[in-house]
């Protein structure tokens, strides 16, 4: 039997053309058929046939006449942003830290965010977690008076390897258990009557930065999105790369649960191996806590921020101290940047991207972390690949995954119109 995941991931020629033409109209705001032909490389007759169909569907409308360069003045086209709405949801990282949240964004057809809701994520059962998702969607729709009949679908960005056959994600709600994302989809269908689409959070984050972000130049088609150090979203030749079973992008190795202590050596913080993730906060709070336990008389603004108790150290506390030029905080962030930079250098050597986007919250550390990453990449990366790559922070901040999940729905609409 043909692998349905592979079939689902592959776009038809018509779907690619739909996406290319509609995305060009979306990005250019107003554009003529002739200019669409020029930007896409499609002939004018083909463009006109597609555009006429969009106009009939009320997805595109004509706004007036452009300046003539000779001959008949061309009609300008514009995307109807009120065609419908998408909802994108970031289900939050499994490593729950002080500001881990479930975030939902409502977006119009032009990918602009029109409303946002956010709730704190906590350790809880799967049933309670699904109720929390229902709550945030309900708040988003009701508080912002979004017309339910104009919502086209819900995109979900979820952490961890996805099993498209069992419809589960290996998702750490409590003890690394699997989560049935099918149960979430059934809730959305039952309560809201909407179709839903599930994707790895790193993948939709990459899509969000490409479609809705401001940090990437138009035409950049080979992108890596780093969800901290645990997973990577891959856009290759302009399309999301899923792999054979749509579970590509995990940056962890998976030790057997009954492994000996020697085999599991990397489970301590100082394992010295970049093949295992340190977590959504890059292990920075753990590093700081261990340091202050060993250096009890050390002074630092980090301790001042957390009331003198190392156990209260968080990533945000270290970042705040770094912003105030605390030498230890800067050291902790630089060490984490050097560690992550080695991982990124390997990926740059492997994939030769035009851009690497740093996100999932660690971009808040700013230039101290980013400069350490870039310095390490220059050391370990091959010159041929490193000389062209841009390493930048996520421009959408905490909304990156939710916006990308909403963009996923918009892409589904555009490709099938």
C-alpha positions, 0 to 999 in steps of 0.5 A: 500500500502506498505510504499515505504520509508521503502522498500527503506531503507531495504537492501536485503541479496544480497545487504548486501553481496555486501556492506560487500565484496566490503567495505572490499576490499576498506578498506584493499586496497589489499586482498585475497578471503580467507581473505575476507572470514575470515573478513566477515564470508562468505564461500569461495565459496560465496566470489569467486562467488561475486568477479568473478562477480565484476571482470567481471564488472571491479569494482575489479581486480587481482593485483598479488600473495600473500605470500603462507602459504602453498599450492597455492599462493592466488591472491590479489584483489584490488578495481578499483578506476577509475570504476567511480565517485560520487558527494556529495553535502552539501546543507548547514545548514538553519541557515546561519552564516558567513561561511555557504557554499554549498560544492560539492566533487567528489569522486572515487570508493574508496571514496577518494576525487578527487575534491572540490568546495565551494560557499557561501550560502545566503538567497535567493529564491528557484529558485535562490538556485537551480541555485546556486547548478547547478553552483557549480556542473558545476564548479566541473566537468569543472574545474577538467575535470571530465569525465561526462560519468564516474559519477555514480550519485549525493548525496545530504545532506539536512537539516530538516525533509524529506517528502518522499511522497511530496518530500520536506524538511522543510528547512529554506531558508528564513522563515522556508519554505519547500523546494522541493528537487524534483525540485533539482533532476529534475534540476540534471537530466535535466542539467547533466543527472545523477540520484540523491539521497537525504538524511538528512545531519545528516545521510550522515554525520554519513555515511561519518565518518564511511566510509571515516573518520579516527576517528572511529575504524573499526567495530564500528557499533553504531554511533551518529553524532551530527549536532550541537544540531539540528539533529542526524545521527543514525547508528545502527548495521552498518546501517543507521536508518531512522525510519518509514517515514525516518524522524528520527533524529530531536532533536527539538520539534515543537511548534504550530505557534499560540502558546501562549507566555507561550508555546513558552517560549523556543524561547528565548535564555535562555529558559533553555530547551535542547529540542529546538535547539539553532542553528548551532552555538549553540547560542554562538554568541547570548549568547555573544552579550547579555552578552556584552549588559548587561556588557558594561564595560567588556573587552574581546579579543572577542570585540577586534576581532570584532572592539568593536561592539558586534553585529559583534560577530560570532562563529569564533570570540569567538573561536579565542578569546578562542584560545588566552586564553580569559576567557569570550570566554572560559566561553561561549564555556563551557556553550554551551558544558554543554548544548549540553552535556546534550542532548548527555547524554540523547541520549547515555542513549537511544541508547548506542552507541560506538561513538558520533561524534561532527560536523557541524562546532562546532567541530572547538571550539576544546577541550574547547567545547569537554571537557565541553561536556564530563564532562556533559555526565559523570554527566548525563549519565548512567555509563554502557553506558558512560564507553564505548562511545567515544566522538570525533570531526568530522575528515572530518571537513567541508566536512563531509556532502558532503563526506557522500553524495558521499559515499551514491552514492558509497553504491548504486553502490556497493549494486546494482552491 
